[in-house]
Amino acid sequence: MTPILVFDIETVPDVAGLRRLQNHPAERTDADVAAAAFEARRQATGSDFLPLHLQRVVAISCALRERETFRVWSLGDPGESEATLIQRFFDGIERYTPQIVSWNGGGFDLPVLHYRGLVHGIAASRYWDLGEDDREFKWNNYISRYHTRHLDLMDLLALYQPRASAPLDGLAQLMGLPGKIGMDGSQVWPTYLAGGIDAIRNYCETDVVNTYLVFLRFQRMRGVLDLDGLAREEALVRETLTKLAGDHWREFLGAWKASA
């Protein structure tokens, strides 16, 4: 079977980049630099969501379904450099050539990784192959919106209509899955400022498992899995999570059991 790699990233404002582009005084704190950027963005757009090239990656979490195993982890060590995290992600694609699955990966995660990869001089030849090296990639590659080598579940389920998009948290809970555990995206920056990188990584990991479980339901909907196959795949996820350390997995399994 083709390996399936579900991924998610968490980001914070690129304070060093903001300082470089906007000439902030050296004595201004990171929190104040980010606050000024948020305010300017609100004035311009009505939202404090920063442009993607000014988002710094602090966590990349993955769930890998390969052969008889299911694994979930965050790349690198807490506090690892952004460049290292991004290179590890693309190295994984180089190694496994998986089908990658995301929730809004085409609208957020991958463009962020593109821009930040350029900043750091990242190599990602397999990911960017459009058929020049492997002819199969001409017809199914990671870049095309309508190919499945990268499956953006949010985009596909909405039939590529932004107004039809659903939030992962709400959809997961409607399906009896745990949904968000511990925090949501709006809390990542204050958590990061408080030194909570471990909590951010834990949150990111639970998001990729939610995404994988939604993907399994999608595979059932389109006939790839029958009911027994779906039950076996979900049981493998449960069994795997029970063996992992971390309170976030105890909370996740408790919420899943309670809603089952």
C-alpha positions in Angstrom: 0.0 0.0 0.0 1.1 3.6 -0.6 2.2 5.2 2.7 -0.2 7.8 3.9 1.3 10.8 5.6 -1.1 13.2 7.4 0.6 16.5 8.4 -0.2 19.7 10.2 2.0 22.8 11.1 1.8 25.4 13.8 3.2 28.8 13.3 4.0 32.1 15.1 4.8 35.5 13.8 8.3 35.7 12.2 9.5 38.4 14.6 13.0 38.5 13.1 11.5 39.0 9.7 9.2 41.7 10.9 12.1 43.5 12.5 14.1 43.3 9.3 11.2 44.5 7.1 9.8 47.2 9.4 12.9 48.5 11.2 11.7 48.1 14.7 13.9 49.5 17.5 16.1 46.8 19.0 14.6 47.4 22.5 11.1 46.6 21.4 10.1 43.2 22.7 9.0 40.3 20.4 5.5 40.5 21.8 5.3 44.3 21.0 6.7 43.7 17.4 4.0 41.0 16.8 1.3 43.2 18.4 2.2 46.1 16.0 2.0 43.7 13.0 -1.4 42.4 14.2 -2.7 45.9 14.6 -1.5 47.0 11.1 -3.0 43.9 9.6 -6.4 44.5 11.3 -6.4 48.1 10.0 -5.7 46.8 6.4 -7.9 43.7 6.3 -10.1 43.5 9.4 -8.2 40.4 10.6 -4.9 40.1 12.5 -4.0 37.0 10.5 -0.5 37.7 9.1 0.6 37.0 5.5 1.9 33.5 5.0 5.5 34.5 4.3 5.6 36.1 7.8 4.5 32.9 9.6 7.4 31.0 11.3 7.0 27.3 11.6 7.5 26.0 15.2 5.9 22.6 14.9 5.2 20.0 12.2 3.3 16.9 13.3 2.8 13.8 11.2 0.7 10.6 11.3 2.1 7.8 9.0 0.1 4.8 8.0 2.6 2.3 6.4 2.4 -1.5 6.0 1.0 -2.8 9.3 1.8 0.2 11.4 0.4 3.6 12.4 2.7 6.2 13.9 2.2 9.8 15.1 4.9 12.2 16.2 6.3 15.7 15.9 9.4 16.3 13.8 12.6 17.2 15.5 13.1 18.2 19.1 11.3 21.0 20.9 13.0 24.3 20.0 14.6 22.8 16.8 15.3 25.4 14.2 12.6 26.1 11.6 15.0 25.1 8.8 15.6 21.7 10.4 11.8 21.0 10.8 11.0 22.0 7.2 13.9 20.0 5.8 12.9 16.9 7.8 9.3 17.2 6.4 10.5 17.2 2.8 13.1 14.5 3.5 10.2 12.3 4.6 8.5 12.9 1.2 11.8 12.1 -0.5 12.1 8.8 1.4 8.5 7.5 1.3 6.8 9.2 -1.7 3.6 9.0 0.4 0.1 10.3 -0.3 0.0 13.3 1.9 -3.2 14.3 3.5 -4.1 17.6 5.2 -6.9 19.9 6.3 -6.5 23.1 4.5 -2.9 22.2 3.5 -3.3 23.7 0.1 -4.5 27.0 1.5 -2.1 27.3 4.5 0.4 24.7 5.5 2.0 24.0 2.1 2.3 27.6 1.0 3.9 28.5 4.3 6.3 25.6 3.9 7.1 26.9 0.4 7.9 30.4 1.5 9.8 29.4 4.6 11.6 26.8 2.6 12.8 29.5 0.2 14.0 31.6 3.1 16.1 28.7 4.5 17.4 27.2 1.2 15.5 23.9 1.6 15.9 21.1 -0.9 12.6 19.3 -1.9 13.1 17.8 -5.4 10.6 14.9 -5.0 7.9 17.2 -3.7 8.3 19.6 -6.6 8.5 16.9 -9.4 5.9 17.6 -12.0 6.9 14.8 -14.3 10.5 15.8 -15.3 12.1 13.0 -13.3 9.2 10.5 -12.8 6.6 10.4 -15.6 3.9 9.3 -13.2 4.1 12.7 -11.5 3.0 14.4 -14.7 -0.5 12.9 -14.0 -0.5 12.9 -10.2 1.8 15.2 -8.3 1.9 17.1 -5.0 1.3 20.5 -6.6 -1.9 20.2 -8.6 -5.0 21.1 -6.7 -7.0 18.3 -8.4 -4.5 15.5 -8.0 -4.6 13.1 -5.0 -0.9 12.7 -4.2 -1.7 15.6 -1.9 -5.3 15.3 -0.7 -6.5 18.5 1.0 -9.6 17.1 2.7 -11.1 20.5 3.5 -10.8 21.7 0.0 -12.1 18.5 -1.7 -15.1 18.0 0.6 -16.1 21.6 0.0 -15.8 20.9 -3.8 -13.2 23.6 -4.0 -15.7 26.3 -2.9 -14.3 28.4 0.0 -17.8 29.3 1.2 -18.6 25.6 1.6 -15.6 24.9 3.8 -16.1 23.3 7.3 -13.8 23.6 10.4 -12.0 20.4 11.3 -13.0 20.8 15.0 -16.7 21.0 14.3 -16.8 18.3 11.7 -14.8 15.9 13.8 -17.1 16.4 16.8 -20.2 15.8 14.6 -18.6 12.5 13.6 -18.0 11.5 17.3 -14.3 12.3 17.2 -12.5 14.3 19.9 -11.9 17.5 17.9 -9.5 20.1 19.3 -7.7 19.1 22.5 -5.9 21.5 24.8 -6.1 24.7 22.7 -6.9 26.2 19.3 -4.9 28.1 16.8 -5.6 31.5 18.4 -3.7 30.3 21.5 -0.5 29.2 19.8 1.3 32.6 19.9 0.6 33.4 23.6 1.5 29.8 24.5 4.7 30.1 22.6 5.6 33.3 24.4 5.0 31.5 27.7 7.5 28.8 26.7 4.8 26.2 25.9 6.3 24.6 22.8 5.6 21.1 24.2 1.9 22.0 24.5 1.9 23.3 20.9 3.4 20.1 19.6 0.9 18.0 21.5 -2.0 20.1 20.1 -0.6 19.7 16.6 -0.3 15.9 17.0 -3.9 15.6 18.1 -5.0 17.6 15.0 -3.2 15.2 12.7 -5.0 12.2 14.3 -8.3 14.0 14.0 -7.5 14.6 10.3 -6.5 11.0 9.8 -9.7 9.7 11.4 -11.8 12.0 9.1 -9.8 10.7 6.2 -10.8 7.1 7.1 -14.4 8.1 7.1 -13.8 9.6 3.6 -12.2 6.4 2.5 -15.4 4.6 3.7 -17.6 7.1 1.9 -15.8 6.5 -1.4 -15.7 2.7 -1.1 -12.1 2.2 -0.4 -12.9 0.8 3.1 -15.9 -1.3 4.0 -17.3 -1.2 7.6 -15.0 -3.9 8.8 -12.0 -2.2 7.3 -12.9 1.1 8.9 -13.3 -0.6 12.2 -9.9 -2.3 11.9 -8.2 1.0 10.9 -9.8 2.9 13.8 -8.8 0.1 16.2 -5.2 0.4 15.0 -5.2 4.1 15.8 -6.7 3.5 19.3 -4.2 0.7 20.0 -1.3 2.9 18.9 -2.4 5.9 21.0 -2.8 3.8 24.2 0.9 3.0 24.0 2.1 6.6 23.6 3.2 8.7 26.5 1.5 12.1 27.1 -1.5 13.4 28.9 -2.8 14.7 25.6 -3.3 11.1 24.4 -5.2 10.2 27.5 -7.4 13.2 27.0 -7.9 12.4 23.3 -8.8 8.8 24.0 -11.2 9.8 26.8 -13.0 12.2 24.5 -13.1 9.7 21.7 -14.5 7.0 24.1 -17.1 9.4 25.6 -18.4 10.4 22.1 -18.3 6.9 20.6 
